[in-house]
Amino acid sequence: MIRKIIKIDTDKCTGCGICADACHEGAIEIVDGKAVLTREDYCDGLGDCLPSCPTGAITFEEREAPAYNEEAVKMAKIKKAGAKSPCSCPGTASKAIKRDDEPTYTHKAQSRLRQWPCQIKLVPVNAPYFDGADLLIAADCTAYAYGDFHNEFIKNRITLIGCPKLDEGDYSEKLTAIIKNNNIKSVTVVRMEVPCCGGIENAAKNALMASGKFIPRQVVTVSTDGKILE
């Protein structure tokens, strides 16, 4: 099939590996000191790797390429995380998190939530607050795992949350309608590092593709002990 896919200029590539880290699908690897698109069927054509490349070695092109294989990407992520099968999801593993004593604050933190409802399935498609919005699409666990979530992610954004593992159905159709029917300025996806959380990232990507709009986006991954993973 003819589709949009990334192209890597090996003359410009320095082999820094930033693009490989930015590619959540694992389509890019560093081979002999150069970035190589080793799995064309893992490339979704959305270009997370483009803005991360410091030398501008990555561009888009339209050419014959295998279709994006979402299921293969999911299985590769599960395998990389060390799970034996989709049923033994690392996201359900028990883990105690040791923290230093918290400082004593004399004031209460202020909520930065700008709208209600915020659950993806409950929010109306054509709410007025979507006009000109910077959209945050977040897995619900992220707000509990990352301590400064309100100030760093919710502030000045319209927030949509969900859990792809526990909620029934897929968010793609609802998110597509929101993006297509409103003037969304940017999309930020915040997910946990566990493989099952990839569902919310994939739903956002699918929605952006289906909307036919080119909107700046970023994906942020939070570890289970509350750190931002680069």
Backbone as JSON, one array per atom type, in Angstrom:
{
  "sequence": "MIRKIIKIDTDKCTGCGICADACHEGAIEIVDGKAVLTREDYCDGLGDCLPSCPTGAITFEEREAPAYNEEAVKMAKIKKAGAKSPCSCPGTASKAIKRDDEPTYTHKAQSRLRQWPCQIKLVPVNAPYFDGADLLIAADCTAYAYGDFHNEFIKNRITLIGCPKLDEGDYSEKLTAIIKNNNIKSVTVVRMEVPCCGGIENAAKNALMASGKFIPRQVVTVSTDGKILE",
  "N": [[0.83, -1.19, 0.0], [0.36, 2.34, -0.58], [1.57, 4.75, 1.52], [2.1, 7.25, 4.13], [5.3, 7.51, 5.53], [8.27, 7.42, 7.55], [11.47, 8.8, 6.54], [14.93, 8.34, 6.6], [17.79, 10.23, 6.46], [20.84, 9.12, 5.96], [23.24, 10.43, 5.65], [23.01, 12.77, 7.1], [22.49, 11.76, 9.6], [23.7, 11.24, 12.88], [23.77, 9.17, 14.55], [22.91, 9.41, 17.18], [20.78, 8.34, 18.58], [18.48, 9.42, 19.67], [16.09, 9.52, 18.25], [15.37, 6.83, 18.13], [14.76, 6.35, 20.79], [12.59, 8.06, 21.0], [10.72, 6.88, 19.4], [8.0, 5.2, 20.13], [6.99, 2.87, 19.21], [9.05, 1.23, 18.51], [10.21, 1.07, 15.99], [12.56, 2.05, 14.98], [16.05, 1.5, 14.99], [19.48, 1.64, 16.09], [21.96, 0.99, 13.91], [25.13, -0.02, 13.13], [26.06, 2.51, 13.86], [24.21, 4.27, 12.79], [20.85, 5.56, 12.45], [18.19, 3.41, 11.69], [15.3, 2.46, 9.94], [13.99, -0.26, 10.92], [11.71, -1.77, 11.1], [9.2, -1.42, 9.1], [6.49, -1.91, 9.31], [6.01, -1.25, 11.9], [6.04, 1.45, 12.02], [4.0, 4.17, 12.5], [3.63, 6.41, 11.02], [3.2, 8.92, 12.09], [5.22, 10.37, 13.2], [6.69, 10.81, 15.76], [9.38, 10.83, 16.06], [10.42, 12.87, 14.48], [10.56, 15.68, 15.52], [12.44, 15.22, 17.47], [14.9, 14.76, 16.35], [18.09, 16.06, 16.18], [19.55, 16.88, 13.96], [17.92, 17.09, 11.8], [17.55, 14.85, 10.18], [15.42, 13.24, 9.64], [12.52, 12.81, 7.75], [9.22, 12.95, 6.2], [7.83, 10.68, 3.79], [5.9, 9.63, 0.94], [5.24, 6.43, 0.03], [5.44, 3.01, -1.21], [4.69, 0.74, 1.27], [4.46, -1.63, 3.98], [1.36, -2.03, 5.81], [0.62, -0.29, 8.87], [1.09, -2.2, 11.73], [-0.65, -2.62, 14.32], [-1.24, -4.56, 16.28], [1.03, -6.2, 16.26], [2.9, -4.38, 17.2], [1.94, -3.96, 19.8], [2.34, -6.53, 20.91], [5.11, -6.68, 20.72], [5.88, -4.71, 22.52], [4.94, -5.78, 24.9], [6.49, -8.08, 25.04], [9.03, -6.93, 25.24], [8.82, -5.77, 27.71], [8.95, -7.93, 29.29], [6.84, -9.61, 29.77], [5.1, -12.74, 29.63], [2.83, -13.24, 28.22], [-0.15, -11.54, 26.93], [-1.88, -11.81, 29.05], [-0.4, -11.85, 31.35], [0.13, -9.22, 32.43], [2.53, -6.72, 33.05], [1.67, -4.43, 34.26], [-0.04, -5.06, 36.32], [1.47, -6.01, 38.34], [2.45, -6.16, 41.75], [3.96, -3.56, 43.66], [6.01, -1.92, 45.92], [6.68, 1.44, 46.77], [9.31, 3.32, 47.79], [9.69, 6.33, 49.49], [11.24, 9.47, 50.31], [10.81, 11.32, 53.39], [8.1, 13.52, 53.24], [8.07, 17.1, 52.79], [6.64, 19.52, 55.06], [3.85, 21.36, 54.21], [2.43, 24.62, 54.27], [0.26, 25.44, 52.94], [-2.54, 24.57, 50.85], [-2.44, 22.66, 47.87], [-3.47, 23.93, 44.71], [-6.12, 22.97, 42.6], [-5.82, 22.42, 39.09], [-7.62, 21.76, 37.21], [-9.72, 22.46, 34.5], [-12.23, 21.97, 33.51], [-15.34, 20.1, 33.55], [-17.3, 17.23, 32.78], [-14.33, 15.1, 33.04], [-13.71, 12.59, 32.25], [-13.11, 10.51, 29.48], [-15.19, 9.08, 28.23], [-17.42, 10.38, 29.17], [-17.33, 13.09, 28.58], [-18.74, 15.73, 26.61], [-18.83, 15.94, 23.0], [-18.84, 18.37, 21.62], [-18.22, 20.49, 23.39], [-17.91, 23.87, 24.54], [-15.44, 24.58, 25.67], [-13.51, 23.27, 24.23], [-12.75, 24.77, 22.09], [-10.0, 26.12, 20.59], [-8.32, 24.77, 22.3], [-5.57, 23.41, 24.18], [-5.03, 20.13, 24.34], [-5.12, 17.62, 26.8], [-4.61, 14.24, 27.06], [-4.88, 11.7, 29.18], [-3.79, 8.78, 30.9], [-5.52, 7.49, 33.67], [-4.06, 6.73, 35.97], [-1.76, 8.2, 35.94], [-1.99, 10.69, 37.18], [-1.91, 10.04, 39.82], [0.52, 8.81, 40.13], [2.47, 10.7, 39.39], [3.76, 13.37, 41.07], [3.53, 16.23, 40.69], [1.46, 16.61, 38.92], [-0.82, 18.22, 38.34], [0.18, 20.9, 38.09], [2.14, 20.6, 36.12], [0.98, 19.28, 33.94], [-1.94, 19.41, 33.76], [-2.49, 22.14, 34.06], [-3.57, 24.92, 32.24], [-4.55, 23.34, 30.2], [-7.1, 21.37, 28.55], [-8.54, 18.62, 29.99], [-8.63, 15.13, 29.5], [-9.37, 11.96, 30.71], [-8.73, 8.41, 31.12], [-8.86, 4.79, 31.34], [-7.39, 2.42, 29.54], [-7.27, -0.28, 30.04], [-9.28, -1.01, 31.82], [-11.67, 0.29, 31.07], [-14.47, -0.27, 28.95], [-14.42, -0.96, 25.45], [-13.04, 1.16, 22.8], [-11.23, 4.25, 22.75], [-10.83, 5.65, 20.43], [-12.8, 6.46, 18.49], [-14.36, 8.38, 19.85], [-12.41, 10.28, 20.54], [-11.57, 11.0, 18.0], [-13.83, 12.32, 17.02], [-13.89, 14.52, 18.76], [-11.47, 15.85, 18.12], [-11.79, 16.3, 15.37], [-14.08, 17.92, 15.2], [-13.56, 20.24, 16.56], [-11.51, 23.13, 17.31], [-8.65, 22.21, 18.0], [-5.56, 22.94, 19.43], [-3.19, 21.66, 20.24], [-1.98, 18.39, 21.22], [-1.36, 16.54, 24.06], [-0.24, 13.54, 25.29], [-0.29, 11.6, 28.15], [0.97, 8.83, 29.64], [1.28, 5.74, 31.51], [4.2, 3.66, 32.14], [3.62, 1.0, 31.78], [2.72, -1.77, 29.63], [-0.06, -2.1, 28.94], [-1.02, 0.43, 29.04], [-0.46, 1.53, 26.67], [-2.67, 1.55, 25.12], [-4.12, 3.94, 25.38], [-2.41, 5.76, 24.25], [-2.26, 4.77, 21.62], [-4.92, 5.1, 20.86], [-5.15, 7.88, 20.81], [-3.33, 8.49, 18.76], [-4.54, 7.15, 16.6], [-6.87, 8.63, 16.45], [-5.94, 11.17, 15.73], [-4.91, 10.6, 13.2], [-7.26, 9.77, 11.87], [-8.73, 12.08, 11.98], [-7.7, 13.72, 10.06], [-6.27, 16.0, 10.45], [-3.32, 18.0, 10.97], [-1.79, 18.21, 13.85], [0.21, 19.52, 16.42], [1.83, 17.29, 18.65], [2.68, 15.45, 21.62], [4.11, 12.75, 23.48], [4.22, 11.64, 26.74], [5.79, 9.61, 29.09], [5.24, 8.07, 32.19], [6.88, 6.64, 34.92], [6.27, 3.82, 37.14], [7.12, 4.52, 39.64], [6.85, 7.22, 39.67], [8.4, 8.92, 38.0], [9.42, 10.93, 35.17], [9.94, 9.45, 32.14], [12.5, 9.58, 29.82]],
  "CA": [[0.0, 0.0, 0.0], [1.06, 3.62, -0.56], [1.22, 5.49, 2.73], [3.13, 8.14, 4.68], [6.23, 6.8, 6.4], [9.46, 8.25, 7.75], [12.66, 8.58, 5.73], [16.11, 8.75, 7.36], [18.94, 10.6, 5.65], [22.0, 8.59, 6.68], [24.35, 11.4, 5.6], [22.8, 13.72, 8.18], [22.34, 11.05, 10.88], [24.91, 11.12, 13.69], [23.66, 7.96, 15.37], [22.75, 9.78, 18.6], [19.8, 7.42, 19.17], [17.33, 10.12, 20.25], [14.89, 9.13, 17.5], [15.01, 5.48, 18.53], [14.1, 6.48, 22.09], [11.32, 8.76, 20.82], [9.78, 6.0, 18.69], [7.4, 4.3, 21.12], [6.64, 1.62, 18.55], [10.25, 0.42, 18.33], [10.46, 0.88, 14.56], [13.9, 2.54, 14.65], [17.18, 0.98, 15.74], [20.79, 2.14, 15.68], [22.71, -0.09, 13.28], [26.43, 0.46, 12.64], [26.21, 3.93, 14.12], [23.21, 5.08, 12.08], [19.45, 5.21, 12.7], [17.63, 2.63, 10.59], [13.9, 2.03, 10.1], [14.12, -1.72, 10.78], [10.38, -2.38, 10.98], [8.29, -0.47, 8.46], [5.13, -2.15, 9.79], [5.89, -0.67, 13.23], [6.0, 2.91, 11.88], [2.61, 4.62, 12.33], [3.58, 7.54, 10.11], [2.84, 10.16, 12.77], [6.46, 11.14, 13.33], [7.21, 11.21, 17.07], [10.84, 10.95, 15.96], [10.84, 14.03, 13.69], [11.04, 16.83, 16.29], [13.53, 14.85, 18.38], [16.17, 14.64, 15.63], [18.8, 17.36, 16.25], [20.19, 17.23, 12.68], [16.92, 17.13, 10.73], [17.79, 13.72, 9.28], [14.19, 12.46, 9.45], [11.43, 13.49, 7.07], [8.16, 12.05, 5.74], [7.68, 10.43, 2.36], [4.79, 8.77, 0.54], [5.77, 5.35, -0.8], [4.93, 1.67, -0.94], [5.15, 0.22, 2.56], [3.45, -2.45, 4.65], [0.45, -1.31, 6.69], [0.98, -0.23, 10.29], [0.59, -3.39, 12.4], [-0.82, -2.23, 15.72], [-1.19, -5.74, 17.14], [2.43, -6.61, 16.36], [3.55, -3.41, 18.07], [1.51, -4.26, 21.17], [3.01, -7.75, 21.36], [6.53, -6.38, 20.88], [6.03, -3.94, 23.76], [4.74, -6.72, 26.01], [7.68, -8.94, 25.08], [10.15, -6.12, 25.72], [8.62, -5.53, 29.14], [9.21, -9.17, 30.01], [5.63, -10.4, 30.02], [5.04, -13.96, 28.86], [1.66, -13.17, 27.35], [-0.97, -10.39, 27.28], [-2.61, -12.05, 30.31], [0.48, -11.61, 32.48], [0.49, -7.82, 32.21], [3.37, -6.15, 34.11], [0.98, -3.34, 34.92], [-0.77, -5.55, 37.48], [2.41, -6.51, 39.34], [2.51, -5.37, 42.98], [5.24, -2.9, 43.83], [6.06, -0.9, 46.96], [7.51, 2.57, 46.37], [9.9, 3.98, 48.95], [9.89, 7.76, 49.28], [11.76, 10.25, 51.44], [9.77, 12.05, 54.13], [7.62, 14.69, 52.51], [8.11, 18.34, 53.57], [5.35, 20.01, 55.55], [3.41, 22.56, 53.51], [1.51, 25.46, 55.04], [-0.88, 25.78, 52.09], [-3.05, 23.46, 50.06], [-2.21, 22.79, 46.43], [-4.67, 24.32, 43.98], [-6.45, 22.17, 41.42], [-5.68, 23.11, 37.81], [-8.63, 21.23, 36.29], [-10.44, 23.6, 33.93], [-13.56, 21.6, 33.01], [-15.98, 18.88, 34.05], [-16.53, 16.07, 33.22], [-13.01, 14.93, 32.42], [-13.58, 11.22, 31.76], [-13.27, 10.51, 28.03], [-16.5, 8.56, 27.83], [-18.5, 11.25, 29.65], [-17.22, 14.45, 28.09], [-19.45, 15.98, 25.35], [-17.94, 16.13, 21.86], [-18.81, 19.76, 21.16], [-18.2, 21.43, 24.51], [-17.27, 25.14, 24.14], [-14.06, 24.71, 26.14], [-12.58, 22.65, 23.29], [-12.36, 25.74, 21.07], [-8.66, 26.67, 20.81], [-7.76, 24.12, 23.49], [-4.45, 22.48, 24.25], [-5.72, 18.96, 24.88], [-4.37, 16.6, 27.55], [-5.24, 12.92, 27.11], [-4.04, 11.06, 30.18], [-4.2, 7.58, 31.63], [-5.9, 8.02, 34.98], [-3.06, 6.46, 37.01], [-0.64, 9.15, 35.88], [-2.19, 11.77, 38.13], [-1.55, 9.54, 41.15], [1.93, 8.43, 40.15], [3.35, 11.86, 39.24], [3.39, 14.28, 42.15], [3.18, 17.6, 40.29], [0.69, 16.42, 37.68], [-1.71, 19.36, 38.07], [0.92, 22.07, 37.61], [2.96, 20.33, 34.94], [0.23, 18.77, 32.8], [-3.32, 19.87, 33.68], [-2.52, 23.6, 33.97], [-3.77, 25.53, 30.91], [-5.01, 22.36, 29.22], [-8.37, 20.68, 28.76], [-8.08, 17.3, 30.42], [-9.45, 13.93, 29.29], [-8.7, 10.82, 31.33], [-9.34, 7.11, 30.92], [-8.02, 3.62, 31.58], [-7.65, 1.5, 28.43], [-7.35, -1.67, 30.49], [-10.51, -1.26, 32.57], [-12.84, 0.8, 30.37], [-14.91, -1.07, 27.82], [-14.36, -0.32, 24.14], [-11.86, 1.93, 22.4], [-11.46, 5.69, 22.79], [-10.46, 6.28, 19.16], [-13.93, 7.1, 17.83], [-14.73, 9.57, 20.61], [-11.34, 11.26, 20.41], [-11.61, 11.47, 16.62], [-14.93, 13.29, 16.93], [-13.49, 15.73, 19.48], [-10.42, 16.53, 17.37], [-12.3, 16.69, 14.05], [-15.14, 18.91, 15.28], [-13.16, 21.38, 17.37], [-10.23, 23.76, 16.98], [-7.67, 21.78, 18.98], [-4.26, 23.51, 19.07], [-2.13, 20.68, 20.46], [-2.39, 17.2, 21.97], [-0.35, 15.92, 24.92], [-0.66, 12.25, 25.83], [0.51, 11.17, 29.29], [0.65, 7.43, 29.92], [2.19, 5.02, 32.38], [5.16, 2.86, 31.4], [3.16, -0.38, 31.62], [2.29, -1.99, 28.25], [-1.49, -1.94, 28.71], [-1.3, 1.86, 28.93], [-0.28, 1.91, 25.28], [-3.98, 1.69, 24.49], [-4.55, 5.33, 25.32], [-1.52, 6.4, 23.27], [-2.69, 4.35, 20.28], [-6.22, 5.72, 20.57], [-4.88, 9.28, 20.44], [-2.69, 8.47, 17.44], [-5.55, 6.78, 15.61], [-7.81, 9.74, 16.33], [-5.28, 12.22, 14.96], [-4.87, 10.14, 11.82], [-8.62, 9.74, 11.33], [-9.26, 13.45, 11.9], [-7.17, 14.38, 8.88], [-5.62, 17.26, 10.83], [-1.94, 17.94, 11.46], [-1.79, 18.94, 15.12], [1.4, 19.19, 17.23], [1.53, 16.37, 19.75], [3.79, 14.84, 22.33], [3.76, 11.64, 24.36], [5.05, 11.62, 27.95], [5.62, 8.36, 29.81], [5.53, 8.16, 33.61], [7.22, 5.34, 35.52], [5.4, 3.46, 38.26], [7.57, 5.22, 40.86], [6.59, 8.64, 39.58], [9.4, 9.69, 37.26], [9.21, 11.12, 33.74], [10.92, 8.67, 31.39], [12.94, 10.26, 28.58]],
  "C": [[0.87, 1.25, 0.0], [0.62, 4.39, 0.68], [2.39, 6.37, 3.17], [3.99, 7.37, 5.67], [7.49, 7.65, 6.53], [10.59, 7.84, 6.8], [13.85, 9.13, 6.49], [17.27, 9.02, 6.4], [20.2, 10.19, 6.4], [23.2, 9.54, 6.64], [24.24, 12.42, 6.73], [22.79, 13.05, 9.56], [23.68, 10.91, 11.58], [24.88, 9.89, 14.59], [23.46, 8.24, 16.85], [21.73, 8.9, 19.32], [18.58, 8.08, 19.76], [16.04, 9.7, 19.56], [14.42, 7.74, 17.89], [14.29, 5.48, 19.88], [12.72, 7.12, 21.95], [10.27, 7.9, 20.14], [9.22, 4.97, 19.66], [7.05, 2.94, 20.52], [7.85, 0.7, 18.35], [10.6, 0.16, 16.89], [11.89, 1.24, 14.16], [14.94, 1.91, 15.57], [18.46, 1.63, 15.24], [21.62, 0.95, 15.19], [23.99, 0.49, 12.68], [26.55, 1.98, 12.75], [25.25, 4.84, 13.4], [21.81, 4.61, 12.45], [18.89, 4.51, 11.46], [16.18, 2.27, 10.92], [13.86, 0.53, 9.85], [12.77, -2.42, 10.62], [9.41, -1.36, 10.41], [6.87, -0.66, 8.96], [4.92, -1.66, 11.21], [5.76, 0.85, 13.17], [4.57, 3.36, 11.6], [2.49, 5.84, 11.43], [3.2, 8.86, 10.74], [4.06, 11.0, 13.15], [6.82, 11.64, 14.7], [8.7, 11.52, 16.99], [11.3, 12.22, 15.27], [11.36, 15.19, 14.55], [12.21, 16.51, 17.21], [14.88, 14.82, 17.69], [16.9, 15.98, 15.6], [19.41, 17.8, 14.93], [19.2, 17.32, 11.53], [17.06, 16.0, 9.73], [16.52, 12.95, 8.94], [13.12, 13.33, 8.81], [10.35, 12.47, 6.76], [8.31, 11.82, 4.24], [6.47, 9.54, 2.14], [5.35, 7.69, -0.37], [5.1, 4.03, -0.44], [5.54, 1.15, 0.36], [4.07, -0.66, 3.16], [2.6, -1.61, 5.59], [0.97, -1.33, 8.13], [0.3, -1.39, 11.02], [0.5, -3.13, 13.91], [-0.7, -3.41, 16.67], [0.24, -6.22, 17.33], [3.21, -5.68, 17.27], [3.21, -3.68, 19.53], [2.26, -5.47, 21.72], [4.5, -7.51, 21.58], [6.79, -5.62, 22.17], [5.89, -4.85, 24.97], [5.97, -7.6, 26.18], [8.87, -8.2, 25.65], [10.05, -5.89, 27.22], [8.81, -6.78, 29.97], [7.99, -9.98, 30.33], [5.63, -11.61, 29.13], [3.88, -13.95, 27.87], [0.86, -11.95, 27.76], [-1.69, -10.56, 28.61], [-1.74, -11.75, 31.53], [1.04, -10.19, 32.38], [1.35, -7.29, 33.35], [2.69, -5.04, 34.87], [0.2, -3.76, 36.15], [0.15, -6.04, 38.59], [2.45, -5.58, 40.56], [3.91, -4.79, 43.16], [5.14, -1.85, 44.92], [7.03, 0.18, 46.53], [8.0, 3.29, 47.62], [10.15, 5.44, 48.64], [10.51, 8.39, 50.52], [10.6, 10.94, 52.15], [9.39, 13.31, 53.37], [7.74, 15.95, 53.38], [6.72, 18.74, 54.01], [5.0, 21.32, 54.86], [2.4, 23.33, 54.36], [0.3, 25.86, 54.21], [-1.31, 24.53, 51.32], [-2.78, 23.73, 48.58], [-3.53, 23.09, 45.73], [-4.89, 23.41, 42.78], [-6.32, 23.02, 40.16], [-6.71, 22.62, 36.79], [-9.54, 22.36, 35.82], [-11.84, 23.24, 33.44], [-14.05, 20.32, 33.69], [-17.1, 18.5, 33.09], [-15.17, 16.01, 32.53], [-12.78, 13.5, 31.94], [-13.93, 11.19, 30.27], [-14.67, 10.11, 27.61], [-17.65, 9.49, 28.22], [-18.48, 12.64, 29.04], [-18.0, 14.63, 26.78], [-18.48, 16.32, 24.23], [-17.78, 17.61, 21.52], [-18.85, 20.79, 22.28], [-17.45, 22.7, 24.11], [-15.83, 25.26, 24.59], [-13.04, 24.02, 25.23], [-12.07, 23.65, 22.25], [-11.01, 26.38, 21.41], [-7.91, 26.0, 21.95], [-6.44, 23.39, 23.19], [-4.98, 21.27, 25.01], [-4.75, 18.02, 25.59], [-5.19, 15.32, 27.57], [-4.37, 12.05, 28.0], [-4.65, 9.76, 30.71], [-4.43, 7.97, 33.08], [-4.88, 7.77, 36.08], [-1.95, 7.5, 37.04], [-0.76, 10.27, 36.91], [-1.84, 11.35, 39.55], [-0.07, 9.23, 41.24], [2.87, 9.64, 40.13], [2.9, 12.98, 40.15], [2.91, 15.65, 41.72], [2.34, 17.6, 39.01], [-0.17, 17.63, 37.34], [-0.94, 20.54, 37.48], [1.65, 21.81, 36.3], [2.14, 19.92, 33.72], [-1.19, 19.32, 32.67], [-3.41, 21.38, 33.47], [-2.58, 24.08, 32.52], [-4.14, 24.54, 29.81], [-6.42, 21.89, 29.55], [-8.06, 19.2, 28.92], [-9.11, 16.2, 30.13], [-8.69, 12.75, 29.86], [-9.45, 9.52, 31.02], [-8.36, 6.01, 31.26], [-8.3, 2.61, 30.48], [-7.76, 0.05, 28.85], [-8.71, -1.99, 31.12], [-11.77, -0.77, 31.87], [-13.2, -0.1, 29.2], [-14.8, -0.28, 26.53], [-13.09, 0.47, 23.94], [-12.21, 3.42, 22.4], [-11.33, 6.37, 21.43], [-11.61, 7.06, 18.53], [-14.32, 8.4, 18.53], [-13.67, 10.66, 20.46], [-11.28, 11.83, 18.99], [-12.66, 12.56, 16.46], [-14.55, 14.6, 17.61], [-12.48, 16.53, 18.67], [-10.95, 17.07, 16.04], [-13.26, 17.87, 14.15], [-14.8, 20.15, 16.1], [-11.79, 21.9, 16.93], [-9.22, 23.43, 18.08], [-6.29, 22.25, 18.54], [-3.12, 22.51, 19.22], [-2.68, 19.52, 21.27], [-1.19, 16.69, 22.75], [-0.93, 14.64, 25.5], [0.27, 11.89, 26.98], [0.05, 9.76, 29.68], [1.63, 6.86, 30.94], [3.11, 4.14, 31.53], [4.66, 1.44, 31.12], [2.56, -0.58, 30.22], [0.81, -1.74, 27.99], [-1.87, -0.47, 28.53], [-1.07, 2.36, 27.51], [-1.6, 2.1, 24.56], [-4.43, 3.12, 24.37], [-3.68, 6.12, 24.35], [-1.96, 6.05, 21.85], [-4.02, 4.98, 19.89], [-6.04, 7.17, 20.14], [-4.26, 9.37, 19.05], [-3.71, 8.16, 16.35], [-6.54, 7.92, 15.38], [-7.21, 10.88, 15.51], [-5.21, 11.85, 13.48], [-6.24, 10.23, 11.16], [-9.19, 11.14, 11.17], [-8.81, 14.17, 10.64], [-6.48, 15.7, 9.17], [-4.17, 17.02, 11.24], [-1.85, 18.84, 12.69], [-0.54, 18.56, 15.9], [1.03, 18.29, 18.4], [2.81, 15.89, 20.39], [3.27, 13.73, 23.21], [4.74, 11.64, 25.52], [4.75, 10.33, 28.7], [6.08, 8.52, 31.26], [5.83, 6.76, 34.14], [6.32, 5.07, 36.72], [5.86, 4.05, 39.59], [7.57, 6.72, 40.7], [7.62, 9.49, 38.89], [8.99, 9.84, 35.8], [10.32, 10.37, 33.02], [11.24, 9.38, 30.08], [12.91, 9.29, 27.41]]
}
